[in-house]
């Protein structure tokens, strides 16, 4: 699997790391942050035969943009 560390992103005022991977079968995007000493992650996995990378980015961007910090 090819894996790449992308720049951090800020969503809902919270800074997340972003790691992107791909294999011959799937696309993977992992976002994570630490809150109160706990690692919180959002993992996206898509089958390459069903969507292309542009489609995965569009879906991820739409959903991740709705992230809100809770207390």
PDB file of N, CA, C and O in Angstrom:
ATOM      1  N   UNK A   1       0.847  -1.183   0.000  1.00  0.00           N
ATOM      2  CA  UNK A   1       0.000   0.000   0.000  1.00  0.00           C
ATOM      3  C   UNK A   1       0.888   1.241   0.000  1.00  0.00           C
ATOM      4  O   UNK A   1       1.870   1.318   0.739  1.00  0.00           O
ATOM      5  N   UNK A   2       0.537   2.189  -0.823  1.00  0.00           N
ATOM      6  CA  UNK A   2       1.212   3.486  -0.861  1.00  0.00           C
ATOM      7  C   UNK A   2       0.523   4.405   0.149  1.00  0.00           C
ATOM      8  O   UNK A   2      -0.697   4.564   0.106  1.00  0.00           O
ATOM      9  N   UNK A   3       1.297   5.013   1.060  1.00  0.00           N
ATOM     10  CA  UNK A   3       0.739   5.871   2.108  1.00  0.00           C
ATOM     11  C   UNK A   3       1.454   7.220   2.087  1.00  0.00           C
ATOM     12  O   UNK A   3       2.668   7.289   1.900  1.00  0.00           O
ATOM     13  N   UNK A   4       0.683   8.291   2.282  1.00  0.00           N
ATOM     14  CA  UNK A   4       1.234   9.643   2.249  1.00  0.00           C
ATOM     15  C   UNK A   4       0.633  10.478   3.380  1.00  0.00           C
ATOM     16  O   UNK A   4      -0.580  10.467   3.592  1.00  0.00           O
ATOM     17  N   UNK A   5       1.478  11.190   4.094  1.00  0.00           N
ATOM     18  CA  UNK A   5       1.027  12.118   5.149  1.00  0.00           C
ATOM     19  C   UNK A   5       0.758  13.459   4.492  1.00  0.00           C
ATOM     20  O   UNK A   5       1.665  14.073   3.931  1.00  0.00           O
ATOM     21  N   UNK A   6      -0.483  13.915   4.559  1.00  0.00           N
ATOM     22  CA  UNK A   6      -0.872  15.193   3.971  1.00  0.00           C
ATOM     23  C   UNK A   6      -0.878  16.270   5.051  1.00  0.00           C
ATOM     24  O   UNK A   6      -0.817  15.950   6.238  1.00  0.00           O
ATOM     25  N   UNK A   7      -0.950  17.535   4.662  1.00  0.00           N
ATOM     26  CA  UNK A   7      -0.987  18.616   5.655  1.00  0.00           C
ATOM     27  C   UNK A   7      -2.190  18.483   6.581  1.00  0.00           C
ATOM     28  O   UNK A   7      -3.231  17.954   6.192  1.00  0.00           O
ATOM     29  N   UNK A   8      -2.035  18.968   7.811  1.00  0.00           N
ATOM     30  CA  UNK A   8      -3.141  18.996   8.759  1.00  0.00           C
ATOM     31  C   UNK A   8      -4.266  19.859   8.199  1.00  0.00           C
ATOM     32  O   UNK A   8      -4.032  20.768   7.402  1.00  0.00           O
ATOM     33  N   UNK A   9      -5.501  19.556   8.633  1.00  0.00           N
ATOM     34  CA  UNK A   9      -6.666  20.344   8.247  1.00  0.00           C
ATOM     35  C   UNK A   9      -7.399  20.756   9.521  1.00  0.00           C
ATOM     36  O   UNK A   9      -7.348  20.055  10.531  1.00  0.00           O
ATOM     37  N   UNK A  10      -8.073  21.886   9.464  1.00  0.00           N
ATOM     38  CA  UNK A  10      -8.871  22.349  10.596  1.00  0.00           C
ATOM     39  C   UNK A  10     -10.338  22.229  10.217  1.00  0.00           C
ATOM     40  O   UNK A  10     -10.790  22.782   9.214  1.00  0.00           O
ATOM     41  N   UNK A  11     -11.070  21.491  11.046  1.00  0.00           N
ATOM     42  CA  UNK A  11     -12.492  21.254  10.819  1.00  0.00           C
ATOM     43  C   UNK A  11     -13.239  21.593  12.099  1.00  0.00           C
ATOM     44  O   UNK A  11     -12.934  21.038  13.154  1.00  0.00           O
ATOM     45  N   UNK A  12     -14.197  22.482  12.024  1.00  0.00           N
ATOM     46  CA  UNK A  12     -14.951  22.858  13.209  1.00  0.00           C
ATOM     47  C   UNK A  12     -14.081  23.404  14.324  1.00  0.00           C
ATOM     48  O   UNK A  12     -14.397  23.250  15.503  1.00  0.00           O
ATOM     49  N   UNK A  13     -12.976  24.047  13.945  1.00  0.00           N
ATOM     50  CA  UNK A  13     -12.062  24.609  14.926  1.00  0.00           C
ATOM     51  C   UNK A  13     -11.100  23.608  15.538  1.00  0.00           C
ATOM     52  O   UNK A  13     -10.357  23.950  16.458  1.00  0.00           O
ATOM     53  N   UNK A  14     -11.100  22.373  15.041  1.00  0.00           N
ATOM     54  CA  UNK A  14     -10.236  21.314  15.562  1.00  0.00           C
ATOM     55  C   UNK A  14      -9.215  20.918  14.492  1.00  0.00           C
ATOM     56  O   UNK A  14      -9.565  20.719  13.329  1.00  0.00           O
ATOM     57  N   UNK A  15      -7.963  20.809  14.898  1.00  0.00           N
ATOM     58  CA  UNK A  15      -6.895  20.436  13.966  1.00  0.00           C
ATOM     59  C   UNK A  15      -6.803  18.907  13.868  1.00  0.00           C
ATOM     60  O   UNK A  15      -6.696  18.221  14.884  1.00  0.00           O
ATOM     61  N   UNK A  16      -6.846  18.384  12.647  1.00  0.00           N
ATOM     62  CA  UNK A  16      -6.759  16.959  12.371  1.00  0.00           C
ATOM     63  C   UNK A  16      -5.518  16.667  11.529  1.00  0.00           C
ATOM     64  O   UNK A  16      -5.144  17.465  10.669  1.00  0.00           O
ATOM     65  N   UNK A  17      -4.876  15.511  11.782  1.00  0.00           N
ATOM     66  CA  UNK A  17      -3.881  15.019  10.828  1.00  0.00           C
ATOM     67  C   UNK A  17      -4.642  14.360   9.683  1.00  0.00           C
ATOM     68  O   UNK A  17      -5.820  14.034   9.831  1.00  0.00           O
ATOM     69  N   UNK A  18      -3.987  14.163   8.552  1.00  0.00           N
ATOM     70  CA  UNK A  18      -4.608  13.509   7.400  1.00  0.00           C
ATOM     71  C   UNK A  18      -3.582  12.596   6.748  1.00  0.00           C
ATOM     72  O   UNK A  18      -2.536  13.048   6.281  1.00  0.00           O
ATOM     73  N   UNK A  19      -3.897  11.304   6.723  1.00  0.00           N
ATOM     74  CA  UNK A  19      -3.050  10.308   6.064  1.00  0.00           C
ATOM     75  C   UNK A  19      -3.871   9.690   4.947  1.00  0.00           C
ATOM     76  O   UNK A  19      -5.029   9.322   5.144  1.00  0.00           O
ATOM     77  N   UNK A  20      -3.265   9.579   3.777  1.00  0.00           N
ATOM     78  CA  UNK A  20      -3.950   9.036   2.605  1.00  0.00           C
ATOM     79  C   UNK A  20      -3.186   7.820   2.105  1.00  0.00           C
ATOM     80  O   UNK A  20      -1.957   7.823   2.025  1.00  0.00           O
ATOM     81  N   UNK A  21      -3.941   6.781   1.770  1.00  0.00           N
ATOM     82  CA  UNK A  21      -3.318   5.573   1.237  1.00  0.00           C
ATOM     83  C   UNK A  21      -4.085   5.037   0.054  1.00  0.00           C
ATOM     84  O   UNK A  21      -5.244   5.383  -0.175  1.00  0.00           O
ATOM     85  N   UNK A  22      -3.411   4.183  -0.693  1.00  0.00           N
ATOM     86  CA  UNK A  22      -4.087   3.515  -1.797  1.00  0.00           C
ATOM     87  C   UNK A  22      -3.409   2.183  -2.070  1.00  0.00           C
ATOM     88  O   UNK A  22      -2.196   2.035  -1.918  1.00  0.00           O
ATOM     89  N   UNK A  23      -4.222   1.224  -2.474  1.00  0.00           N
ATOM     90  CA  UNK A  23      -3.727  -0.067  -2.923  1.00  0.00           C
ATOM     91  C   UNK A  23      -4.380  -0.337  -4.272  1.00  0.00           C
ATOM     92  O   UNK A  23      -5.095   0.519  -4.793  1.00  0.00           O
ATOM     93  N   UNK A  24      -4.149  -1.487  -4.831  1.00  0.00           N
ATOM     94  CA  UNK A  24      -4.770  -1.798  -6.117  1.00  0.00           C
ATOM     95  C   UNK A  24      -6.280  -1.970  -5.979  1.00  0.00           C
ATOM     96  O   UNK A  24      -6.998  -1.903  -6.976  1.00  0.00           O
ATOM     97  N   UNK A  25      -6.776  -2.193  -4.751  1.00  0.00           N
ATOM     98  CA  UNK A  25      -8.199  -2.452  -4.531  1.00  0.00           C
ATOM     99  C   UNK A  25      -8.956  -1.308  -3.889  1.00  0.00           C
ATOM    100  O   UNK A  25     -10.170  -1.208  -4.067  1.00  0.00           O
ATOM    101  N   UNK A  26      -8.267  -0.422  -3.134  1.00  0.00           N
ATOM    102  CA  UNK A  26      -9.026   0.571  -2.386  1.00  0.00           C
ATOM    103  C   UNK A  26      -8.293   1.889  -2.202  1.00  0.00           C
ATOM    104  O   UNK A  26      -7.069   1.972  -2.304  1.00  0.00           O
ATOM    105  N   UNK A  27      -9.103   2.930  -1.922  1.00  0.00           N
ATOM    106  CA  UNK A  27      -8.640   4.250  -1.507  1.00  0.00           C
ATOM    107  C   UNK A  27      -8.875   4.345  -0.001  1.00  0.00           C
ATOM    108  O   UNK A  27      -9.872   3.825   0.500  1.00  0.00           O
ATOM    109  N   UNK A  28      -7.979   4.995   0.720  1.00  0.00           N
ATOM    110  CA  UNK A  28      -8.121   5.128   2.163  1.00  0.00           C
ATOM    111  C   UNK A  28      -7.735   6.537   2.580  1.00  0.00           C
ATOM    112  O   UNK A  28      -6.726   7.070   2.120  1.00  0.00           O
ATOM    113  N   UNK A  29      -8.541   7.146   3.457  1.00  0.00           N
ATOM    114  CA  UNK A  29      -8.212   8.434   4.057  1.00  0.00           C
ATOM    115  C   UNK A  29      -8.466   8.328   5.552  1.00  0.00           C
ATOM    116  O   UNK A  29      -9.546   7.915   5.974  1.00  0.00           O
ATOM    117  N   UNK A  30      -7.477   8.698   6.354  1.00  0.00           N
ATOM    118  CA  UNK A  30      -7.569   8.631   7.809  1.00  0.00           C
ATOM    119  C   UNK A  30      -7.331  10.028   8.369  1.00  0.00           C
ATOM    120  O   UNK A  30      -6.294  10.643   8.119  1.00  0.00           O
ATOM    121  N   UNK A  31      -8.312  10.522   9.136  1.00  0.00           N
ATOM    122  CA  UNK A  31      -8.209  11.807   9.809  1.00  0.00           C
ATOM    123  C   UNK A  31      -8.197  11.532  11.304  1.00  0.00           C
ATOM    124  O   UNK A  31      -8.908  10.642  11.772  1.00  0.00           O
ATOM    125  N   UNK A  32      -7.401  12.281  12.062  1.00  0.00           N
ATOM    126  CA  UNK A  32      -7.390  12.060  13.502  1.00  0.00           C
ATOM    127  C   UNK A  32      -6.973  13.287  14.280  1.00  0.00           C
ATOM    128  O   UNK A  32      -6.336  14.201  13.756  1.00  0.00           O
ATOM    129  N   UNK A  33      -7.353  13.283  15.556  1.00  0.00           N
ATOM    130  CA  UNK A  33      -7.002  14.351  16.472  1.00  0.00           C
ATOM    131  C   UNK A  33      -6.966  13.773  17.882  1.00  0.00           C
ATOM    132  O   UNK A  33      -7.378  12.634  18.099  1.00  0.00           O
ATOM    133  N   UNK A  34      -6.482  14.546  18.827  1.00  0.00           N
ATOM    134  CA  UNK A  34      -6.457  14.121  20.221  1.00  0.00           C
ATOM    135  C   UNK A  34      -7.329  15.073  21.025  1.00  0.00           C
ATOM    136  O   UNK A  34      -7.172  16.291  20.943  1.00  0.00           O
ATOM    137  N   UNK A  35      -8.257  14.506  21.809  1.00  0.00           N
ATOM    138  CA  UNK A  35      -9.132  15.304  22.676  1.00  0.00           C
ATOM    139  C   UNK A  35      -9.131  14.661  24.055  1.00  0.00           C
ATOM    140  O   UNK A  35      -9.425  13.474  24.197  1.00  0.00           O
ATOM    141  N   UNK A  36      -8.802  15.442  25.056  1.00  0.00           N
ATOM    142  CA  UNK A  36      -8.755  14.952  26.441  1.00  0.00           C
ATOM    143  C   UNK A  36      -7.883  13.703  26.565  1.00  0.00           C
ATOM    144  O   UNK A  36      -8.214  12.773  27.301  1.00  0.00           O
ATOM    145  N   UNK A  37      -6.775  13.694  25.840  1.00  0.00           N
ATOM    146  CA  UNK A  37      -5.835  12.584  25.914  1.00  0.00           C
ATOM    147  C   UNK A  37      -6.255  11.344  25.142  1.00  0.00           C
ATOM    148  O   UNK A  37      -5.593  10.311  25.239  1.00  0.00           O
ATOM    149  N   UNK A  38      -7.336  11.420  24.379  1.00  0.00           N
ATOM    150  CA  UNK A  38      -7.827  10.278  23.613  1.00  0.00           C
ATOM    151  C   UNK A  38      -7.713  10.556  22.123  1.00  0.00           C
ATOM    152  O   UNK A  38      -8.035  11.650  21.658  1.00  0.00           O
ATOM    153  N   UNK A  39      -7.252   9.556  21.380  1.00  0.00           N
ATOM    154  CA  UNK A  39      -7.151   9.663  19.925  1.00  0.00           C
ATOM    155  C   UNK A  39      -8.525   9.427  19.313  1.00  0.00           C
ATOM    156  O   UNK A  39      -9.177   8.421  19.594  1.00  0.00           O
ATOM    157  N   UNK A  40      -8.955  10.358  18.481  1.00  0.00           N
ATOM    158  CA  UNK A  40     -10.227  10.246  17.775  1.00  0.00           C
ATOM    159  C   UNK A  40      -9.907  10.202  16.287  1.00  0.00           C
ATOM    160  O   UNK A  40      -9.215  11.080  15.772  1.00  0.00           O
ATOM    161  N   UNK A  41     -10.410   9.180  15.595  1.00  0.00           N
ATOM    162  CA  UNK A  41     -10.117   9.048  14.169  1.00  0.00           C
ATOM    163  C   UNK A  41     -11.391   8.869  13.358  1.00  0.00           C
ATOM    164  O   UNK A  41     -12.405   8.367  13.844  1.00  0.00           O
ATOM    165  N   UNK A  42     -11.300   9.297  12.109  1.00  0.00           N
ATOM    166  CA  UNK A  42     -12.338   9.054  11.109  1.00  0.00           C
ATOM    167  C   UNK A  42     -11.633   8.381   9.948  1.00  0.00           C
ATOM    168  O   UNK A  42     -10.739   8.963   9.334  1.00  0.00           O
ATOM    169  N   UNK A  43     -12.034   7.157   9.646  1.00  0.00           N
ATOM    170  CA  UNK A  43     -11.391   6.374   8.598  1.00  0.00           C
ATOM    171  C   UNK A  43     -12.360   6.160   7.444  1.00  0.00           C
ATOM    172  O   UNK A  43     -13.469   5.657   7.625  1.00  0.00           O
ATOM    173  N   UNK A  44     -11.920   6.552   6.261  1.00  0.00           N
ATOM    174  CA  UNK A  44     -12.700   6.378   5.040  1.00  0.00           C
ATOM    175  C   UNK A  44     -12.017   5.320   4.182  1.00  0.00           C
ATOM    176  O   UNK A  44     -10.809   5.388   3.954  1.00  0.00           O
ATOM    177  N   UNK A  45     -12.788   4.340   3.706  1.00  0.00           N
ATOM    178  CA  UNK A  45     -12.275   3.320   2.800  1.00  0.00           C
ATOM    179  C   UNK A  45     -13.266   3.150   1.660  1.00  0.00           C
ATOM    180  O   UNK A  45     -14.464   2.980   1.885  1.00  0.00           O
ATOM    181  N   UNK A  46     -12.753   3.199   0.427  1.00  0.00           N
ATOM    182  CA  UNK A  46     -13.595   3.076  -0.765  1.00  0.00           C
ATOM    183  C   UNK A  46     -13.011   2.029  -1.697  1.00  0.00           C
ATOM    184  O   UNK A  46     -11.793   1.940  -1.851  1.00  0.00           O
ATOM    185  N   UNK A  47     -13.864   1.245  -2.310  1.00  0.00           N
ATOM    186  CA  UNK A  47     -13.444   0.253  -3.310  1.00  0.00           C
ATOM    187  C   UNK A  47     -13.161   0.976  -4.628  1.00  0.00           C
ATOM    188  O   UNK A  47     -14.018   1.687  -5.154  1.00  0.00           O
ATOM    189  N   UNK A  48     -11.968   0.789  -5.144  1.00  0.00           N
ATOM    190  CA  UNK A  48     -11.560   1.524  -6.354  1.00  0.00           C
ATOM    191  C   UNK A  48     -12.416   1.208  -7.567  1.00  0.00           C
ATOM    192  O   UNK A  48     -12.526   2.039  -8.468  1.00  0.00           O
ATOM    193  N   UNK A  49     -13.020   0.043  -7.614  1.00  0.00           N
ATOM    194  CA  UNK A  49     -13.860  -0.311  -8.753  1.00  0.00           C
ATOM    195  C   UNK A  49     -15.189   0.423  -8.773  1.00  0.00           C
ATOM    196  O   UNK A  49     -15.893   0.409  -9.783  1.00  0.00           O
ATOM    197  N   UNK A  50     -15.541   1.070  -7.657  1.00  0.00           N
ATOM    198  CA  UNK A  50     -16.834   1.745  -7.576  1.00  0.00           C
ATOM    199  C   UNK A  50     -16.749   3.261  -7.699  1.00  0.00           C
ATOM    200  O   UNK A  50     -17.696   3.897  -8.162  1.00  0.00           O
ATOM    201  N   UNK A  51     -15.616   3.854  -7.287  1.00  0.00           N
ATOM    202  CA  UNK A  51     -15.447   5.307  -7.348  1.00  0.00           C
ATOM    203  C   UNK A  51     -14.004   5.644  -7.716  1.00  0.00           C
ATOM    204  O   UNK A  51     -13.088   4.854  -7.489  1.00  0.00           O
ATOM    205  N   UNK A  52     -13.825   6.829  -8.288  1.00  0.00           N
ATOM    206  CA  UNK A  52     -12.458   7.283  -8.555  1.00  0.00           C
ATOM    207  C   UNK A  52     -12.025   8.232  -7.430  1.00  0.00           C
ATOM    208  O   UNK A  52     -12.829   8.584  -6.567  1.00  0.00           O
ATOM    209  N   UNK A  53     -10.782   8.636  -7.445  1.00  0.00           N
ATOM    210  CA  UNK A  53     -10.242   9.462  -6.356  1.00  0.00           C
ATOM    211  C   UNK A  53     -10.961  10.796  -6.255  1.00  0.00           C
ATOM    212  O   UNK A  53     -11.181  11.287  -5.148  1.00  0.00           O
ATOM    213  N   UNK A  54     -11.331  11.394  -7.372  1.00  0.00           N
ATOM    214  CA  UNK A  54     -12.045  12.670  -7.335  1.00  0.00           C
ATOM    215  C   UNK A  54     -13.393  12.511  -6.627  1.00  0.00           C
ATOM    216  O   UNK A  54     -13.786  13.381  -5.850  1.00  0.00           O
ATOM    217  N   UNK A  55     -14.092  11.425  -6.884  1.00  0.00           N
ATOM    218  CA  UNK A  55     -15.376  11.186  -6.226  1.00  0.00           C
ATOM    219  C   UNK A  55     -15.197  10.991  -4.719  1.00  0.00           C
ATOM    220  O   UNK A  55     -16.007  11.477  -3.929  1.00  0.00           O
ATOM    221  N   UNK A  56     -14.144  10.286  -4.324  1.00  0.00           N
ATOM    222  CA  UNK A  56     -13.922  10.091  -2.887  1.00  0.00           C
ATOM    223  C   UNK A  56     -13.635  11.427  -2.218  1.00  0.00           C
ATOM    224  O   UNK A  56     -14.143  11.702  -1.131  1.00  0.00           O
ATOM    225  N   UNK A  57     -12.823  12.253  -2.862  1.00  0.00           N
ATOM    226  CA  UNK A  57     -12.501  13.571  -2.291  1.00  0.00           C
ATOM    227  C   UNK A  57     -13.755  14.423  -2.138  1.00  0.00           C
ATOM    228  O   UNK A  57     -13.925  15.095  -1.122  1.00  0.00           O
ATOM    229  N   UNK A  58     -14.630  14.401  -3.133  1.00  0.00           N
ATOM    230  CA  UNK A  58     -15.859  15.195  -3.067  1.00  0.00           C
ATOM    231  C   UNK A  58     -16.732  14.745  -1.894  1.00  0.00           C
ATOM    232  O   UNK A  58     -17.254  15.580  -1.156  1.00  0.00           O
ATOM    233  N   UNK A  59     -16.892  13.442  -1.720  1.00  0.00           N
ATOM    234  CA  UNK A  59     -17.713  12.934  -0.626  1.00  0.00           C
ATOM    235  C   UNK A  59     -17.086  13.249   0.729  1.00  0.00           C
ATOM    236  O   UNK A  59     -17.766  13.734   1.633  1.00  0.00           O
ATOM    237  N   UNK A  60     -15.800  12.976   0.867  1.00  0.00           N
ATOM    238  CA  UNK A  60     -15.111  13.242   2.131  1.00  0.00           C
ATOM    239  C   UNK A  60     -15.204  14.721   2.488  1.00  0.00           C
ATOM    240  O   UNK A  60     -15.515  15.065   3.628  1.00  0.00           O
ATOM    241  N   UNK A  61     -14.939  15.594   1.527  1.00  0.00           N
ATOM    242  CA  UNK A  61     -14.971  17.037   1.786  1.00  0.00           C
ATOM    243  C   UNK A  61     -16.363  17.502   2.217  1.00  0.00           C
ATOM    244  O   UNK A  61     -16.486  18.352   3.099  1.00  0.00           O
ATOM    245  N   UNK A  62     -17.412  16.949   1.599  1.00  0.00           N
ATOM    246  CA  UNK A  62     -18.777  17.325   1.972  1.00  0.00           C
ATOM    247  C   UNK A  62     -19.085  16.919   3.407  1.00  0.00           C
ATOM    248  O   UNK A  62     -19.648  17.710   4.164  1.00  0.00           O
ATOM    249  N   UNK A  63     -18.728  15.715   3.784  1.00  0.00           N
ATOM    250  CA  UNK A  63     -19.078  15.212   5.112  1.00  0.00           C
ATOM    251  C   UNK A  63     -18.169  15.802   6.191  1.00  0.00           C
ATOM    252  O   UNK A  63     -18.659  16.234   7.234  1.00  0.00           O
ATOM    253  N   UNK A  64     -16.861  15.829   5.960  1.00  0.00           N
ATOM    254  CA  UNK A  64     -15.936  16.331   6.977  1.00  0.00           C
ATOM    255  C   UNK A  64     -16.166  17.807   7.261  1.00  0.00           C
ATOM    256  O   UNK A  64     -15.878  18.271   8.365  1.00  0.00           O
ATOM    257  N   UNK A  65     -16.671  18.544   6.302  1.00  0.00           N
ATOM    258  CA  UNK A  65     -16.954  19.977   6.507  1.00  0.00           C
ATOM    259  C   UNK A  65     -18.062  20.191   7.530  1.00  0.00           C
ATOM    260  O   UNK A  65     -18.208  21.297   8.051  1.00  0.00           O
ATOM    261  N   UNK A  66     -18.847  19.153   7.831  1.00  0.00           N
ATOM    262  CA  UNK A  66     -19.943  19.290   8.789  1.00  0.00           C
ATOM    263  C   UNK A  66     -19.483  18.988  10.220  1.00  0.00           C
ATOM    264  O   UNK A  66     -20.292  19.056  11.146  1.00  0.00           O
ATOM    265  N   UNK A  67     -18.207  18.659  10.418  1.00  0.00           N
ATOM    266  CA  UNK A  67     -17.722  18.329  11.748  1.00  0.00           C
ATOM    267  C   UNK A  67     -17.904  19.509  12.690  1.00  0.00           C
ATOM    268  O   UNK A  67     -17.592  20.649  12.346  1.00  0.00           O
ATOM    269  N   UNK A  68     -18.410  19.223  13.876  1.00  0.00           N
ATOM    270  CA  UNK A  68     -18.558  20.236  14.912  1.00  0.00           C
ATOM    271  C   UNK A  68     -17.946  19.733  16.199  1.00  0.00           C
ATOM    272  O   UNK A  68     -18.125  18.574  16.573  1.00  0.00           O
ATOM    273  N   UNK A  69     -17.230  20.597  16.868  1.00  0.00           N
ATOM    274  CA  UNK A  69     -16.658  20.250  18.167  1.00  0.00           C
ATOM    275  C   UNK A  69     -17.770  20.224  19.207  1.00  0.00           C
ATOM    276  O   UNK A  69     -18.629  21.105  19.249  1.00  0.00           O
ATOM    277  N   UNK A  70     -17.733  19.199  20.039  1.00  0.00           N
ATOM    278  CA  UNK A  70     -18.657  19.152  21.181  1.00  0.00           C
ATOM    279  C   UNK A  70     -17.841  19.293  22.451  1.00  0.00           C
ATOM    280  O   UNK A  70     -16.642  19.014  22.460  1.00  0.00           O
ATOM    281  N   UNK A  71     -18.474  19.716  23.498  1.00  0.00           N
ATOM    282  CA  UNK A  71     -17.742  19.932  24.756  1.00  0.00           C
ATOM    283  C   UNK A  71     -17.456  18.635  25.480  1.00  0.00           C
ATOM    284  O   UNK A  71     -16.848  18.646  26.550  1.00  0.00           O
TER     285      UNK A  71
END
